[in-house]
Amino acid sequence: MPEFEKLEIAVDGVVSVRALGQGPEALAEIDRLKLVNPNVNDLEKGEDGLFRRRDGLIAEPNVDVRVATGVLEGSNVNAIHSLMEIISLQKQFELQIKMMDKADTLDQSTSKIMQLS
């Protein structure tokens, strides 16, 4: 992508840039987003986090799909729930470490007793 002063993405998916030092009339189209509208039931989530069609085919572009410009997407994560989950996992980890330390101490004690016999 060339160095640019301004980047615009139009509602139809056209990506345009204005090069450094150019006037507003010098907006150049550099690419186009492929906008698709697949059936949600035909999608599956891959291990890499990307969604793909179950049949492996590539989704066809749909001219009715539009990009919403100037919109901020909200998070799909509940921050409080995630924080509580992290704290719970941390407590479980600490408990397991303490149990391993206790098991090691018991093992050493048992070894000492066995040596005395």
N, C-alpha and C positions, 0 to 999 in steps of 0.2 A: 504494500500500500504506500503510495507516495506521501511525502510530508504534506500536511494540509493545515489550512487555517480554519476551515469549517467543514463539518461532516453532517450530512442530512440523509435520513432514511424516510422515503415517501410512503404513503399509505399502501401503495401497490408493491412495495418491497424494493424499489430502486434505491441503490446506495450511491450518493453523489458527494464529491468533495470539491472544495475550492482550494487550489494550490496556494502556497505561501506567496504573499505579495501580489496576488491577482485580485481583480475587481469582482464585484458581485455577479457580473454577467459571465464569468469564467467558470461556472459550476459544471463539472464534468462527471458523467455517469461512469462509475468504475465497475459496478456489479449489480446483481439483482438477487434478492432473497427468494428462495423457493418456498412459496406459501402453499401448504397442503391442508386438507381437512379430512383425515382418515377416520374411519369408523373406530370408535374407542374400543369396541369389543374385539377388533382385529389386531390390537397392539399388545406387546409384551415388553416388560422392562428387562434389559440386558444387565449383565454383571457390571458393566461399565457405567450404569445409570442412564443410558440412552434408551429411548423407546424405538422399537422396530415392529414391522408387520409380522404376524405369525407365519405367513406364507413365504416370507423372505423377499417378496417383491418390493420395488421402490414405489413410494406413494406418488401419485400424479399431481402436478400443480393444479390449484383451484383458483380461478379468477375471482371468485366471490369472497375469498379470504382477504382481510385487510389488516394492516399493521396499525395499532393504536399508538400514535405519537404523543409525547408529553404526558404519558401515564406512568405512574410508579406502581410496580407490582408488589403486592403484599407478601409477607412471608407465609409459608405453609407449615411453620414450626411453632409450637407453643413453647415459648421461652421458659416459663415457670416449670412446666412439666419436664422439659429437658434438663433444667438445672437440678430438679429433685432426683431425676434419674441418675445424673452424674454423681451427686452426693451419695446416693444409695450404692452405686457401683464402687465408689471410693471406700465406703464403710465395709463392704463385702471384701474388697481387696485387703484392707487392713486386718480384718478378722482372719482371712486365710493366711496372711503372713505371720500373725501371732500363733496360729495353729501349727504352722510349719516350724516356727522357733520352739514351741513347746514339745513337738514331736522330736526335734533334734536334741533337746535337753533330756528328754526321757530316754532316747537312744544312747546318749553318752552315759547317763546314770546306769542303764542296764549293762552297758559294756564294762563299766567299772565293777559292778557287782559280779559279773561273770568272770572277770579277771581274778577276783578274790577267791573264788571257789576252786 
